[in-house]
Amino acid sequence: MGTAAISGRSFVRTAMQAPYLERDEEKDLATRWRAERDSGALHQLAASHMRLVIAMAARFRHYGLPMPDLIQEGNVGLLEAAARFEPERDIRFSTYATWWIRASIQDYILRNWSIVRGGTSSTQKALFFNLRRLRAKLSRNGEGLGTRQLYQQIAVTIGVSTDDVAFMDARLSGSDLSLNAPVQDGESSSSDRQDFLVDNGPLQDEIVSDEIDTARWSGWLREAMATLSPREARILKERRLQDEGATLEALGEQLGISKERVRQIENRAMEKLKVALMRDHPEQRPNA
């Protein structure tokens, strides 16, 4: 048996053997801690309620997290309750501390149960911790209910949407899976789950290649455009190098010429560009 297991059992045994406090003893200890910051009084108050922490942690053990960690988080809640407890109020410390212990354990579970954060709002938190119980109860009381009807009743009870219930139920149905885990159990498998993820986008080498080609062609185009007259360059830029090219008629009005003349100049400019590109970069000439 491991040392940790022995230590954990010893801690539980010690906690369960701590004496119960009478109301007056409890109030005296709480007053000494609150008024005088008596650490001994705090320790005695907390030690006498550790069995409450253990009992509360045991209620959440089915979430798959280590019991010692749940107890530790519950102890944090217990100390928070001791720091906030007002002994002058007519209420037992155990009643007050229960809420803080439960809240601390639940927050720990929500932080560590899954790498996907969930239950950030009060209603989502209530859904996370009550879904299984409500589903079992409604299934027993409403035989023949379909899944959607079951979700609807749970949604009404907790005050969330049916889609929220369906999403949470799906999350609670399975644990996180590592993308680096083998597809099959055992060391014989050479494929990870991530090997089967499909990305329809281009590969990185294709992206880089396209960027290089685009930059190269842009440079060649700027060189070839320098061989055009200002009017030819303007017409090509307005007609061919804009997202929404200008019409022949609009350019004709701007330049004071007919749209037919604009077409002629455009065609001549395109021929000049072609000649310049083929002259300066003959390696790009298509095969005959």
N, C-alpha and C positions, 0 to 999 in steps of 0.2 A: 504494500500500500504506500502511495506516495506521501511525502512530507506535507504537501499542500492539503491533501485530503484529511490527514490527521489533524493538522492545524485548524482546518475549517470545522471539523467535528468538535474539537476542543472549544473553539469559540462559541459554537452553538450551545454546547453543554453548559458553558459558563453563563451565557446569556439567559438560558432557561432557568438557571438556578438563582438568578438575582432576585432579591426579595421584592414583593409588591410594596408600593407606598400607600399609606393612608392619605386621605385628602389633605389633612393639616401638614403632614410631612412634605407632601408634594408642593403645597403652596409655600412652605418655608424655604425649600430649596430653590424654587423659582424666584422668590423674592430676593434671596441672597445673591443669586446670579444676576438678576436684573439691576438691583440697587448697588451691590458691592463688587460685581464682576468676580465672584468667588468661583474659581475654576473647579474646585473640589465639589461644590454644590452642583455645578453643571454636569460633571462627570457622573455623580451619583444619580442625578435626574435622568440622564441619557441611558446609563447602564440598566436602570430599572425598567426601561421601556424598549430595550433591544429585542425582547421577545415579540414585541409588536412589529418591529422592523422585519424580523425573520418571517413572521406569519404573513405579512404583506408581500414580501418578496416571493414567497412560495406560491402566491396566487398568480404570479406572472412568469413562472418557470417554463411554461409551455411555449414561450416565444424563442426558445433555443439559445438564450444568453446564459453565461455562467452564473450560477447561484451566488457565489461570493461577490461578484460584481453588482448584482442586484441588491444584495444586503448592504454593500458599501454605499451605493447610491441612496438607499433608504436611510442609512445613517446620516448622510448629508442632509436629507430632508428633516430628520429628527433634530439635528443641531440647528437648522434654520428655524424650526418651530420653537425650540428653546429660546432662541434669540429674540423672537417676536412675541412670545407668550406674555400675556398680561395677567399676573396672578390675582389681581383684584377682581377680575371678572369671575362670576360664579359658573365656572366650567372646568371639567377635569382636563388635565394636560393631555391624556391619551386621546380624548375626543378631538382636541385641537390639532395634535401632532399627526393624526391619521391622514388628514388631507395633505399635509406637506410631505409625508413619507410617500404616499401614493403618487403625488405629482412629480417628485424627484425620480422615482423609479420609472414612471411612464415617459418622462423626458429622456431618460437614458436609453430606454428601449427604442424610442423614435429616432434617436441619433445613431444608433448602432445596429438596429435590426436589418437595415438595408442601406446600400450606398446611395439609393435614390431617396431623397428627403421627402417625407410625407407627413401629413397630420399637423401642418403648421397652424391652422386655425382651430378654435375650440370645437367646432362641429366636426371637422375632419379628425381631430383627436378622439372625439367620442365615437365616431364611426370606426376608427381603427381598433379601439379596445372593446367595442360592443358588438361588432358585426357577427362574430362567430356565435356568441351567446344568443343574440336575437334570431339568427338564422336557425339555430337548433330549436329554439322555443317555437318559432312560427311554423317550422316544419312539423313539429309534434302536434300543434293545435290546428293546423290547416292542411290536412292531408289532401294531396292532389293539386296543391298550388304549383304552378309553373314557375320557372326561374324568374321571369319578368315580373310576375305578380308578387313573388317573394321580395324582389328588389324594391318594388313600389311600396310595400308595407314597411319595410325597413327604412326607406327614405322618409316616409311620413313620420315614423316614430322618432327618428334622430333629427330630422329637419334639414336633410340634404337632398340633392337631386338623385334620380334613379341612375344616371350615368356615373355619379360619384360612387354609388354603392357597387355598381358593376366593376368599376376600375379598382376599387379597394379589394373586392373579392378576388379579382384576378391576381393582385399583388400578394395577398395572403395565401394564395393557392400554391405558390412556389417560391423558392429562395433565389438569391442572386446566383448567376452562373458566370464564371470567369471565361472571357474570350480566349484565354491562353490554355484552358483546360482541354485535354484530349477528347475527341468525339466519343471514343470508346474507353471503358475502364481498362486499366492496365498499361504497362509500358510499351506494349507492342504497337499501339496506335501512333502514327507519325503525323496525324492531321489534327490541328486545333480548330475550335469552333470559328475563329476569325478567318480561317482559310475558306469558309463557305459564305462569307459576307460578300455580296455583289455590289460593286460600285460601277454604275453605268457611265460615270464621267471619264474623261481622257486620262491616260497615265501621265505621270509627272514628266517623263522624258518627252512625251508628245506635246505637253503644254509648253515646255521650255523650247522645244524645236519650233513650235508655231510662233512663239514670241521672237525668237531669233530671225525667222524668216520674215515676219512682219516688219521688224526693224530694218532688215536688209532691203526689202522692197520699198519701204518708205524713203530710205536714203536714195535709192536709184530713181524713184519718182521725182524727188526734189531736184536731182541733177538734170533729169530730162525736161522738167518744167522750165528750167532756166533757159532752154533753147527756144521757148515760145515768146511771142510778142506779148506786151502787157494785156492787150485786148483778148488774145487767144487764151492766155493763162486765166484771165478773169472768167471768160465764158466756161472753160473747163471746170474751174473751181465751183462756179455757181451751178453748173449742170450735173457734174459727175462726182464731185468731192463733198457734197452736202447730204445730210440725212434726207432732206426733202429738196430735191433739185428744182431750180427755178424753171419756169416754162420758157419756151422760145419767144412767146409773145411778150412776157414780162421783161426779158433781157433786151428784146428789140426796143421796147419803149425806153428802157434805161440808157441804152447806147445810141438811140436815135437812128436805128436801122430796122429793116424789115425782119420778120421772124425767119424768112427763107435765107436771108443773108447770115443770120445767127447760126443756122444749121450748116451752111457752107463753111463758116469759120470753124465751127466745132469739129466737123469732119476733117478739115485740113489740119487742125491742131492734133487730133488723134493720130493721124498719119505721121506727123512730125515726131510725136512721142514714141511711136512704134519704131521709127527709124533710129532715133537716138538710143533707145534701150537696146536694140539689136546690135548697134554699132559698138556701144560701150560694154555690152555684156553678151558677147556672142555665144558663151557657154550655155546661156539660157534659151537659145534658139531651139524650137521644137524640131524633133526628127522628121525628116521628110517621109 
